[in-house]
Amino acid sequence: MSESTRRSPRVTAKDVARVSGVSQTTVSFVLNGAAGHVSQETRERVREAARTLGYVPNGSAQALRKGASRIVLLNVEGIPTGSGLGSYIRGLDAELAAHQHVLLVLHGHLSSQALSDVAQTVSARAVIDLGDAGQVDADALATGVEGSLTAFSAQADIPVQYLVGQGHRHIATVLPDTPELQSLAGLRERLMRQAARTAGLPGCPTLVVPGDHEAAGERLRAFRAEHPEVTALAAYNDDVALVTLAAMRGLGLRAPEDLAVIGFDDTPYGALFSPALTTVRLDAEALGRVAARDALGLPTAASAPEPARVIVRQSG
């Protein structure tokens, strides 16, 4: 084939995502009018990247349009519904219902194209993709750019500030090894490290624990041998914090004497454990209402959630 007849590679949504620093899902929503949850700054960045690269959406993507129905999609991608997500969904559903819209919740691991196809099939008014939060830049989160998408991984500074106030200078993050949560867990890890830097801490190592407390104990034993300076653990959520406390008990360690432990999300079981779990409480239902109004293009100031706060118990 001659040079004159050879075609240049077709620019794809993946190329636009790479250049603009967002996910393919976000690119799809921005370029096809279903981006009520995406900040104006991000929208402009995506559109500029598309113009620069000469991207042309395919027919399927063009069919994804805002305002064709009163259905709003929520993709949760593996986030435990027993956590604050339940309250988040209640708030989201109630606010949408108040504006004559219906919430459709999707569970599972959908590709960008699959999610776009679902939105096209139901002619979704908007899509809120919590599973996409792992693609958000941590610096953008610090300025509140992506808002409701990151409600369950943002505010990492809250546990860090609390533990620093308790005198801790060496804090580690505890994350789950559950594949379904890797996207959001990775985001939390980046945010915790950023919060630690802001607080002037020397570092913020990461401990990844399985759900089995005995296996978690072996991970914790190895981690302490590598990081003997760590005196406090900030867990991804309350479930991970409780597994960590169980692992500590198996190793003969006490909380907070040997290691302080703080959870996130204030699930009901934390208060029943011994020692009772110190945790972070979010106003998740209000976050859901804010997400609903944002998706519909309505003002959100009047629905602002209460600030996250630490529920102090015995573990930290």
C-alpha positions in Angstrom: 0.0 0.0 0.0 1.4 3.4 -1.0 2.0 6.2 1.5 -0.8 8.2 -0.2 -3.4 5.6 0.3 -2.5 4.5 3.8 -5.0 5.8 6.4 -4.1 7.4 9.7 -5.3 5.4 12.7 -8.8 6.4 13.8 -8.9 8.6 16.9 -10.9 6.8 19.6 -12.5 7.9 22.9 -9.6 6.1 24.6 -7.2 8.6 23.0 -9.4 11.5 24.1 -9.4 10.1 27.7 -5.7 9.7 27.7 -5.0 13.3 26.6 -7.6 14.9 28.8 -6.7 12.8 31.9 -10.2 11.3 32.5 -11.9 7.9 31.9 -13.5 6.8 28.7 -16.9 6.8 30.4 -16.4 10.5 31.3 -15.4 11.2 27.7 -18.6 9.5 26.4 -20.9 11.4 28.7 -19.3 14.8 28.1 -19.3 14.5 24.3 -22.8 13.2 24.1 -24.7 15.4 26.5 -25.2 13.2 29.6 -22.6 14.9 31.8 -24.6 16.7 34.5 -22.3 15.2 37.2 -19.1 16.3 35.5 -17.5 19.7 36.4 -17.4 22.5 33.8 -13.6 22.5 33.9 -13.5 18.8 33.1 -16.1 19.2 30.3 -14.0 21.9 28.7 -10.8 19.8 29.0 -12.4 16.8 27.3 -13.9 18.9 24.5 -10.6 20.7 23.8 -8.8 17.3 23.6 -11.5 16.0 21.2 -11.1 19.1 19.0 -7.3 18.8 19.0 -7.3 15.1 18.1 -10.1 15.4 15.6 -12.2 12.9 17.4 -15.6 12.0 15.7 -18.0 9.9 17.9 -19.5 6.8 16.4 -23.2 6.3 15.8 -23.8 4.5 19.1 -22.1 7.2 21.1 -24.1 9.9 19.3 -27.3 8.2 20.3 -26.5 8.8 24.0 -28.3 12.1 24.7 -29.4 14.1 27.7 -33.0 14.8 28.5 -34.6 12.0 26.4 -36.3 10.4 29.4 -36.8 10.8 33.2 -34.4 8.0 34.0 -31.1 8.6 35.8 -28.6 5.7 36.0 -26.4 5.1 39.0 -23.5 2.7 38.4 -22.1 1.5 41.8 -19.6 -1.2 40.5 -19.1 -3.3 43.5 -19.4 -0.8 46.3 -21.0 -2.6 49.3 -24.6 -1.5 49.6 -24.6 -2.1 53.3 -22.3 0.9 53.8 -23.3 4.5 53.6 -24.1 3.9 50.0 -27.5 2.8 51.1 -28.2 6.2 52.6 -26.7 7.8 49.5 -29.1 5.9 47.2 -32.1 6.8 49.4 -31.2 10.5 49.2 -30.6 10.3 45.5 -33.8 8.4 44.8 -35.9 10.7 47.0 -34.6 13.9 45.4 -35.1 12.5 41.9 -38.6 11.4 42.7 -39.4 14.9 44.0 -38.5 16.1 40.4 -40.5 13.3 38.7 -37.5 11.2 37.8 -36.8 7.5 38.3 -33.5 6.0 39.5 -32.1 2.9 37.9 -29.2 1.3 39.9 -26.7 -0.9 38.1 -24.4 -3.4 39.9 -21.5 -5.1 38.3 -18.4 -4.4 36.2 -19.6 -2.6 33.1 -17.1 -1.4 30.5 -17.4 2.2 29.3 -19.2 1.0 26.1 -21.6 -1.3 28.0 -22.6 1.5 30.3 -23.0 3.8 27.3 -25.2 1.2 25.7 -27.4 0.9 28.7 -27.8 4.7 28.9 -28.7 4.7 25.2 -31.2 1.9 25.5 -33.2 3.6 28.3 -32.5 7.1 26.9 -31.0 8.2 30.2 -31.3 11.8 31.3 -28.0 11.5 33.2 -25.5 8.9 34.5 -23.8 8.9 37.9 -20.9 6.6 37.7 -19.4 5.9 41.1 -17.2 3.2 39.6 -15.5 5.9 37.5 -14.2 7.7 40.6 -10.9 5.9 40.5 -10.0 7.8 37.3 -10.4 11.2 38.9 -7.2 13.2 39.6 -6.5 13.6 43.3 -5.6 17.3 42.9 -8.9 17.9 41.2 -10.7 16.3 44.2 -8.8 18.5 46.6 -10.5 21.5 45.0 -13.9 19.9 45.0 -14.0 19.6 41.2 -15.7 16.2 40.9 -18.0 16.4 43.9 -20.6 13.7 44.3 -18.7 11.0 42.3 -16.2 10.6 45.0 -18.3 10.9 48.1 -17.0 7.6 49.4 -13.3 8.1 48.8 -12.9 11.8 49.3 -12.5 13.6 52.7 -9.5 11.5 53.5 -8.1 14.4 55.4 -10.7 13.8 58.2 -9.1 10.6 59.6 -5.6 11.9 59.1 -6.3 15.2 60.9 -7.9 13.3 63.8 -5.0 10.9 64.2 -2.5 13.7 64.0 -4.5 15.4 66.7 -4.1 12.3 68.8 -0.3 12.6 68.5 0.4 10.1 65.7 3.1 10.9 63.2 3.3 7.6 61.3 0.0 6.6 59.8 -0.8 3.9 57.3 -3.7 3.3 55.0 -5.5 -0.1 55.1 -7.1 -1.2 51.9 -9.1 -4.3 50.8 -7.7 -6.7 48.3 -11.3 -7.1 46.8 -11.0 -6.7 43.0 -14.4 -4.9 42.8 -13.1 -2.1 45.0 -9.7 -1.5 43.5 -10.7 1.6 41.6 -12.1 3.5 44.6 -9.5 1.9 46.9 -6.7 3.3 44.7 -8.3 6.7 44.8 -8.5 6.6 48.6 -4.8 5.6 48.7 -3.8 8.6 46.7 -5.9 10.9 48.7 -4.6 9.6 52.0 -1.0 10.2 50.8 -2.0 13.7 49.8 -3.6 14.3 53.2 -0.5 13.0 54.9 1.8 15.3 52.9 -0.5 18.3 53.7 -0.2 17.4 57.4 3.6 17.3 57.2 3.8 13.5 57.9 6.9 11.6 56.7 4.9 9.2 54.6 1.7 7.0 54.5 2.5 3.4 53.6 -0.3 1.0 52.6 -1.4 -2.3 54.0 -3.7 -4.4 51.8 -5.7 -7.0 53.8 -7.9 -9.9 52.7 -11.3 -10.5 54.2 -10.2 -13.5 56.2 -8.9 -12.3 59.6 -6.2 -15.0 59.9 -4.7 -14.2 56.4 -5.1 -10.5 57.3 -3.1 -11.3 60.5 -0.2 -12.6 58.5 -0.2 -9.5 56.2 -0.3 -7.3 59.3 2.6 -9.2 60.9 4.7 -8.7 57.8 3.7 -5.1 57.5 4.7 -4.3 61.1 8.1 -5.9 60.6 8.6 -3.6 57.6 7.1 -0.5 59.1 7.7 -0.7 62.9 7.3 3.1 63.1 3.5 3.0 62.3 1.3 3.7 65.3 -2.1 4.3 63.6 -4.1 2.7 60.8 -6.8 4.5 58.7 -9.0 1.9 57.0 -10.8 2.2 53.7 -14.1 1.5 55.4 -15.5 0.0 58.6 -15.5 -3.5 57.2 -11.8 -3.3 56.5 -11.2 -1.7 59.9 -13.1 -4.6 61.7 -11.0 -7.2 59.8 -7.9 -5.3 60.9 -9.0 -5.3 64.6 -9.7 -9.0 64.4 -6.3 -9.6 62.9 -4.7 -7.5 65.7 -6.5 -9.6 68.3 -5.1 -12.8 66.7 -1.6 -11.3 67.0 -2.1 -10.3 70.6 -2.1 -6.6 69.7 -4.4 -4.0 71.4 -6.1 -1.0 70.0 -5.3 1.8 70.5 -2.3 0.9 72.8 -0.3 -0.9 70.1 -2.1 0.5 67.0 -4.9 3.0 66.8 -7.5 2.1 64.2 -10.1 4.3 62.5 -12.8 3.3 60.0 -14.8 5.2 57.5 -18.6 5.2 56.9 -20.0 4.5 60.4 -21.7 1.3 59.7 -23.8 -0.2 62.6 -21.5 -3.0 63.4 -18.5 -0.8 64.4 -20.2 0.2 67.7 -20.8 -3.5 68.6 -17.2 -4.6 68.3 -14.8 -4.7 71.2 -13.0 -2.4 71.2 -15.8 -0.2 69.6 -14.6 1.2 66.4 -13.7 4.9 66.0 -14.9 5.9 62.5 -15.9 8.8 60.2 -19.5 9.6 59.6 -20.7 11.0 56.3 -24.0 12.7 55.6 -24.5 10.2 52.8 -28.2 10.8 52.2 -27.6 14.6 51.7 -24.7 13.6 49.3 -27.2 11.6 47.3 -29.6 14.6 47.1 -26.8 16.8 45.9 -25.9 14.2 43.3 -29.5 14.1 42.1 -29.8 17.9 41.8 -26.4 18.1 40.1 -27.4 15.4 37.6 -30.6 17.4 36.8 -28.7 20.7 36.4 -30.4 22.1 39.5 -28.8 24.4 42.2 -27.1 22.3 44.9 -26.2 24.9 47.5 -29.4 24.5 49.6 -28.8 20.7 49.8 -25.2 21.0 51.1 -24.5 18.0 53.4 -23.3 18.3 57.0 -19.5 18.1 57.2 -18.0 14.6 57.8 -17.0 14.1 61.4 -15.2 11.6 63.5 -17.2 9.3 65.8 -14.8 8.7 68.7 -15.0 5.3 70.3 -12.4 3.0 71.8 -10.2 1.8 68.9 -8.5 5.1 68.1 
